[in-house]
């Protein structure tokens, strides 16, 4: 009777999702601690939870407002009828370096804000052996534990705006994709730029790709994170260009772009290496999806979300996005 009572108590603990932001946080420690970073989540990462069949990881934008992105992901999960069987996670990539001024808890990792390197696997400022991509690696490894989530069938890693930049590079670079034992898909939503795999860029009509001709005036157009050159440090430093190309082409990626994300708003990157990829976020997403499929044999998909601009809540709660974020064929 005592064992049965304990099981019922344990089941009650994971049966209902956590949906009040203030009470839904958890610390993820690295290499046994004390270094740690915070996540918002609907269910604990520790313990046993057989009801979970899907996981959605949502990377926040430049404001590093993981709490707000958690609310957006909760709204999407509710609309997708996925709150009960999906663990929703919003990592907080906090930083108090460079132009970022987040308040950090004791032992909390400060992910480098200089040059926005947290978006592209850069090294932490207070933990030289950790990169921002290691954070998501650790989350995925914990999700893939069969003793914790024995029925997990799918993981979706998504991000919007600066988070979309993160996921674009993470899909290309991460070294855990093939070792988890759980399928992982990637959703890249409305980033300002992508990491191109060679020195070609879209023509004015975005229908063809030619060697970039203004390299003399735009010398950084092909440097990381816009291209593969000069990856001197961070997560990708030990990988070859060919390895990154093959990994991106082989991995399942969906590009979500807003039909009216055509204005230079919301931190739009108007630098010359970004403008070489297209005049708007919409144009850049359409061009890059065509580029990886045509030139590198990828089978990535593009979904244009009607009536959405540069707004994560609009993008992630739109009807076309729900089956992408919460795949139905996992039960």
C-alpha positions in Angstrom: 0.0 0.0 0.0 2.8 2.4 0.8 4.5 1.8 -2.6 1.1 2.4 -4.3 0.6 5.6 -2.4 4.1 6.8 -3.3 3.4 6.1 -7.0 0.2 8.0 -6.9 1.9 10.9 -5.3 4.6 10.8 -7.9 2.1 10.6 -10.7 0.2 13.6 -9.3 3.5 15.6 -9.3 3.9 15.3 -13.0 0.4 15.0 -14.2 -0.4 18.7 -14.5 1.8 21.2 -16.4 3.3 24.1 -14.7 1.9 27.2 -16.3 2.5 30.0 -13.8 5.8 31.6 -14.9 7.0 32.5 -11.4 6.9 28.9 -10.2 8.1 27.1 -13.4 11.8 27.6 -13.2 14.6 25.1 -12.8 18.4 25.3 -12.8 20.5 23.3 -15.3 24.0 22.7 -14.0 27.0 22.0 -16.1 29.6 19.3 -15.4 28.3 18.7 -11.9 28.2 22.5 -11.1 28.4 25.0 -9.6 28.0 26.7 -13.0 24.3 26.8 -13.9 21.7 28.4 -16.1 18.0 28.7 -15.6 15.1 27.4 -17.7 11.3 27.8 -17.6 9.6 24.5 -18.1 6.1 22.9 -17.8 7.4 19.7 -16.2 10.6 19.0 -14.2 13.6 17.6 -16.0 14.3 15.3 -13.1 12.2 12.4 -12.1 10.1 10.0 -14.2 7.4 11.3 -16.5 6.0 8.6 -18.9 3.2 10.9 -20.2 5.6 13.1 -22.1 5.9 12.2 -25.8 7.2 15.5 -27.2 9.5 18.3 -26.1 9.5 21.8 -27.4 12.6 24.0 -26.7 12.1 27.7 -27.5 15.1 30.1 -27.7 14.3 33.7 -26.9 15.2 36.8 -28.9 17.7 39.6 -28.3 15.9 40.8 -25.2 16.7 37.5 -23.5 13.1 37.5 -22.2 12.8 33.8 -21.6 9.7 34.3 -19.4 7.8 36.0 -22.2 8.8 33.3 -24.7 7.7 30.7 -22.2 4.3 32.3 -22.1 4.2 32.3 -25.9 5.1 28.6 -26.0 2.4 27.9 -23.4 -0.2 29.6 -25.6 1.0 27.6 -28.6 0.8 24.3 -26.6 -2.7 25.1 -25.4 -3.9 25.9 -29.0 -2.1 22.8 -30.2 -3.8 20.6 -27.6 -0.3 19.6 -26.4 0.0 20.8 -22.8 -0.5 17.4 -21.2 2.0 15.4 -23.3 4.6 18.0 -24.2 7.4 19.4 -22.0 7.9 23.0 -23.0 11.2 24.6 -22.1 12.4 28.2 -22.5 16.1 28.5 -21.6 17.4 31.9 -20.3 20.7 32.8 -21.9 21.4 35.5 -19.4 24.3 38.0 -19.8 25.8 40.9 -18.0 28.6 41.4 -20.5 29.0 43.8 -23.4 25.7 45.6 -24.1 23.7 43.1 -21.9 22.9 43.9 -18.3 21.0 41.0 -16.8 20.9 40.4 -13.1 22.7 37.1 -12.4 22.2 34.6 -9.6 25.1 33.1 -7.8 27.0 30.7 -10.1 24.8 31.7 -13.1 26.6 31.5 -16.4 27.0 34.8 -18.3 26.7 34.0 -21.9 28.8 36.5 -23.9 26.9 39.4 -25.4 29.8 40.9 -27.2 29.1 40.7 -30.9 25.9 38.8 -30.0 28.1 35.7 -29.7 25.5 33.9 -27.6 23.5 33.6 -30.8 26.2 31.6 -32.6 27.8 29.3 -30.0 30.2 31.8 -28.4 32.1 31.2 -25.2 30.7 32.3 -21.9 32.4 35.3 -20.2 32.7 33.6 -16.7 33.1 30.0 -17.8 35.7 29.7 -20.5 34.9 26.0 -21.2 31.2 26.6 -21.9 29.6 27.9 -25.0 26.0 28.9 -25.5 25.3 25.8 -27.6 26.4 23.6 -24.7 23.4 24.9 -22.9 21.0 23.4 -25.4 23.1 20.2 -25.7 22.7 19.7 -22.0 18.9 20.2 -22.1 18.6 17.7 -25.0 20.7 15.1 -23.3 18.5 15.3 -20.2 15.4 15.0 -22.3 16.7 11.9 -24.1 17.2 10.0 -20.8 15.0 7.0 -21.0 14.8 6.7 -17.2 13.2 10.2 -17.1 11.1 10.4 -20.3 10.7 6.8 -21.5 8.0 7.7 -24.1 9.6 10.8 -25.6 9.4 10.4 -29.4 10.2 13.9 -30.7 12.2 17.0 -29.8 11.7 20.3 -31.5 14.3 23.1 -31.1 12.9 26.5 -32.1 13.7 30.1 -31.9 12.5 33.5 -33.1 14.4 36.5 -34.3 17.8 36.4 -32.5 16.7 33.0 -31.2 16.1 32.0 -34.9 19.7 32.9 -35.5 20.7 30.7 -32.7 18.7 27.7 -34.0 20.0 28.2 -37.5 23.6 27.8 -36.4 22.8 25.2 -33.7 21.1 23.0 -36.3 24.2 23.1 -38.4 26.8 22.7 -35.6 25.5 20.6 -32.7 27.3 17.3 -32.1 24.5 15.6 -30.1 21.9 15.3 -32.9 22.8 11.7 -33.9 23.5 10.4 -30.5 20.4 11.1 -28.5 18.2 8.3 -29.7 15.3 10.7 -30.1 14.5 12.5 -33.4 15.3 16.3 -33.3 13.8 18.8 -35.7 14.6 22.5 -35.9 12.3 25.5 -36.4 14.0 28.8 -37.5 11.7 31.7 -37.2 12.3 35.2 -38.7 16.0 35.6 -38.0 17.9 38.6 -39.4 20.6 36.5 -40.9 21.7 32.9 -41.7 25.1 31.2 -41.8 25.8 30.7 -45.5 27.9 27.7 -46.5 29.9 29.2 -49.3 30.7 32.6 -50.8 27.6 32.8 -53.0 24.6 35.0 -52.1 21.1 35.4 -53.6 20.5 37.6 -56.7 18.1 40.5 -56.5 15.1 38.2 -57.3 16.4 35.5 -54.8 15.9 32.9 -57.5 19.6 32.3 -58.2 22.9 32.3 -56.2 26.1 33.8 -57.5 29.5 34.6 -56.1 29.2 37.8 -54.0 30.7 40.6 -56.0 31.0 43.4 -53.4 33.5 41.6 -51.2 35.9 44.6 -51.4 33.4 46.9 -49.8 31.8 44.3 -47.5 34.8 42.4 -46.3 32.9 40.5 -43.5 30.1 39.1 -45.7 31.4 35.6 -45.4 32.7 35.7 -41.8 31.0 33.8 -39.0 28.2 34.0 -38.2 27.2 35.2 -41.7 29.4 32.6 -43.3 31.9 29.9 -42.3 35.1 32.0 -42.3 37.0 33.0 -39.2 35.4 30.6 -36.7 38.3 31.1 -34.3 36.6 30.2 -31.1 33.4 28.9 -29.6 31.4 25.7 -30.3 32.2 25.4 -34.0 35.9 26.0 -33.8 36.8 22.3 -33.9 34.6 21.5 -36.9 35.5 21.7 -40.6 33.5 23.6 -43.1 32.6 20.4 -44.9 31.3 18.9 -41.6 29.0 21.9 -41.0 27.7 21.8 -44.6 26.9 18.1 -44.4 25.3 18.4 -41.0 23.0 21.2 -42.0 21.9 19.5 -45.2 21.1 16.3 -43.4 19.1 17.7 -40.6 15.4 18.4 -40.6 14.8 22.2 -40.6 11.7 24.3 -41.1 12.0 28.0 -41.8 9.0 30.0 -40.5 8.8 33.4 -42.0 6.2 36.1 -41.5 4.4 37.3 -44.6 4.7 40.9 -43.5 8.1 40.7 -41.8 9.3 43.2 -44.4 10.2 46.3 -42.3 13.5 47.2 -40.7 12.1 46.9 -37.2 12.7 44.8 -34.0 16.5 44.8 -34.2 16.7 44.3 -37.9 20.3 43.7 -39.0 21.1 46.2 -41.7 24.8 45.6 -41.8 26.4 44.8 -45.2 26.9 41.1 -44.6 23.2 40.8 -43.6 22.0 42.9 -46.5 23.9 40.6 -48.8 21.4 37.9 -47.9 18.4 39.9 -48.9 16.5 43.2 -48.2 14.0 41.9 -45.6 13.7 39.0 -43.2 11.1 37.5 -45.4 13.3 37.6 -48.5 16.3 36.2 -46.5 14.3 33.3 -45.3 12.9 32.5 -48.7 16.3 32.7 -50.3 18.2 30.7 -47.7 15.7 27.8 -47.7 16.0 27.7 -51.5 19.8 27.9 -51.3 20.3 24.9 -49.0 17.9 22.8 -50.9 19.2 23.6 -54.4 22.9 23.8 -53.7 23.4 21.3 -50.9 20.7 18.8 -51.4 18.9 19.5 -48.2 15.2 18.7 -47.8 14.3 21.7 -45.6 10.9 23.2 -45.7 9.6 26.8 -45.7 6.3 28.0 -44.2 5.1 31.5 -44.8 2.8 32.6 -42.0 0.1 34.9 -43.4 -0.5 38.2 -41.7 2.4 37.9 -39.3 5.3 40.3 -39.0 8.2 40.3 -36.6 6.2 38.9 -33.7 6.9 35.6 -31.9 3.5 35.3 -30.4 1.9 35.7 -33.9 4.3 33.2 -35.5 4.2 30.4 -32.9 0.4 30.5 -32.3 -0.6 30.7 -35.9 -2.4 27.7 -37.3 0.3 26.6 -39.8 2.9 26.6 -37.0 1.2 24.3 -34.6 1.7 20.9 -36.3 5.4 21.9 -36.9 6.0 22.8 -33.2 3.9 19.8 -32.0 4.1 17.0 -34.5 1.1 14.7 -34.3 2.6 11.4 -35.3 4.6 10.7 -32.2 2.2 8.6 -30.2 
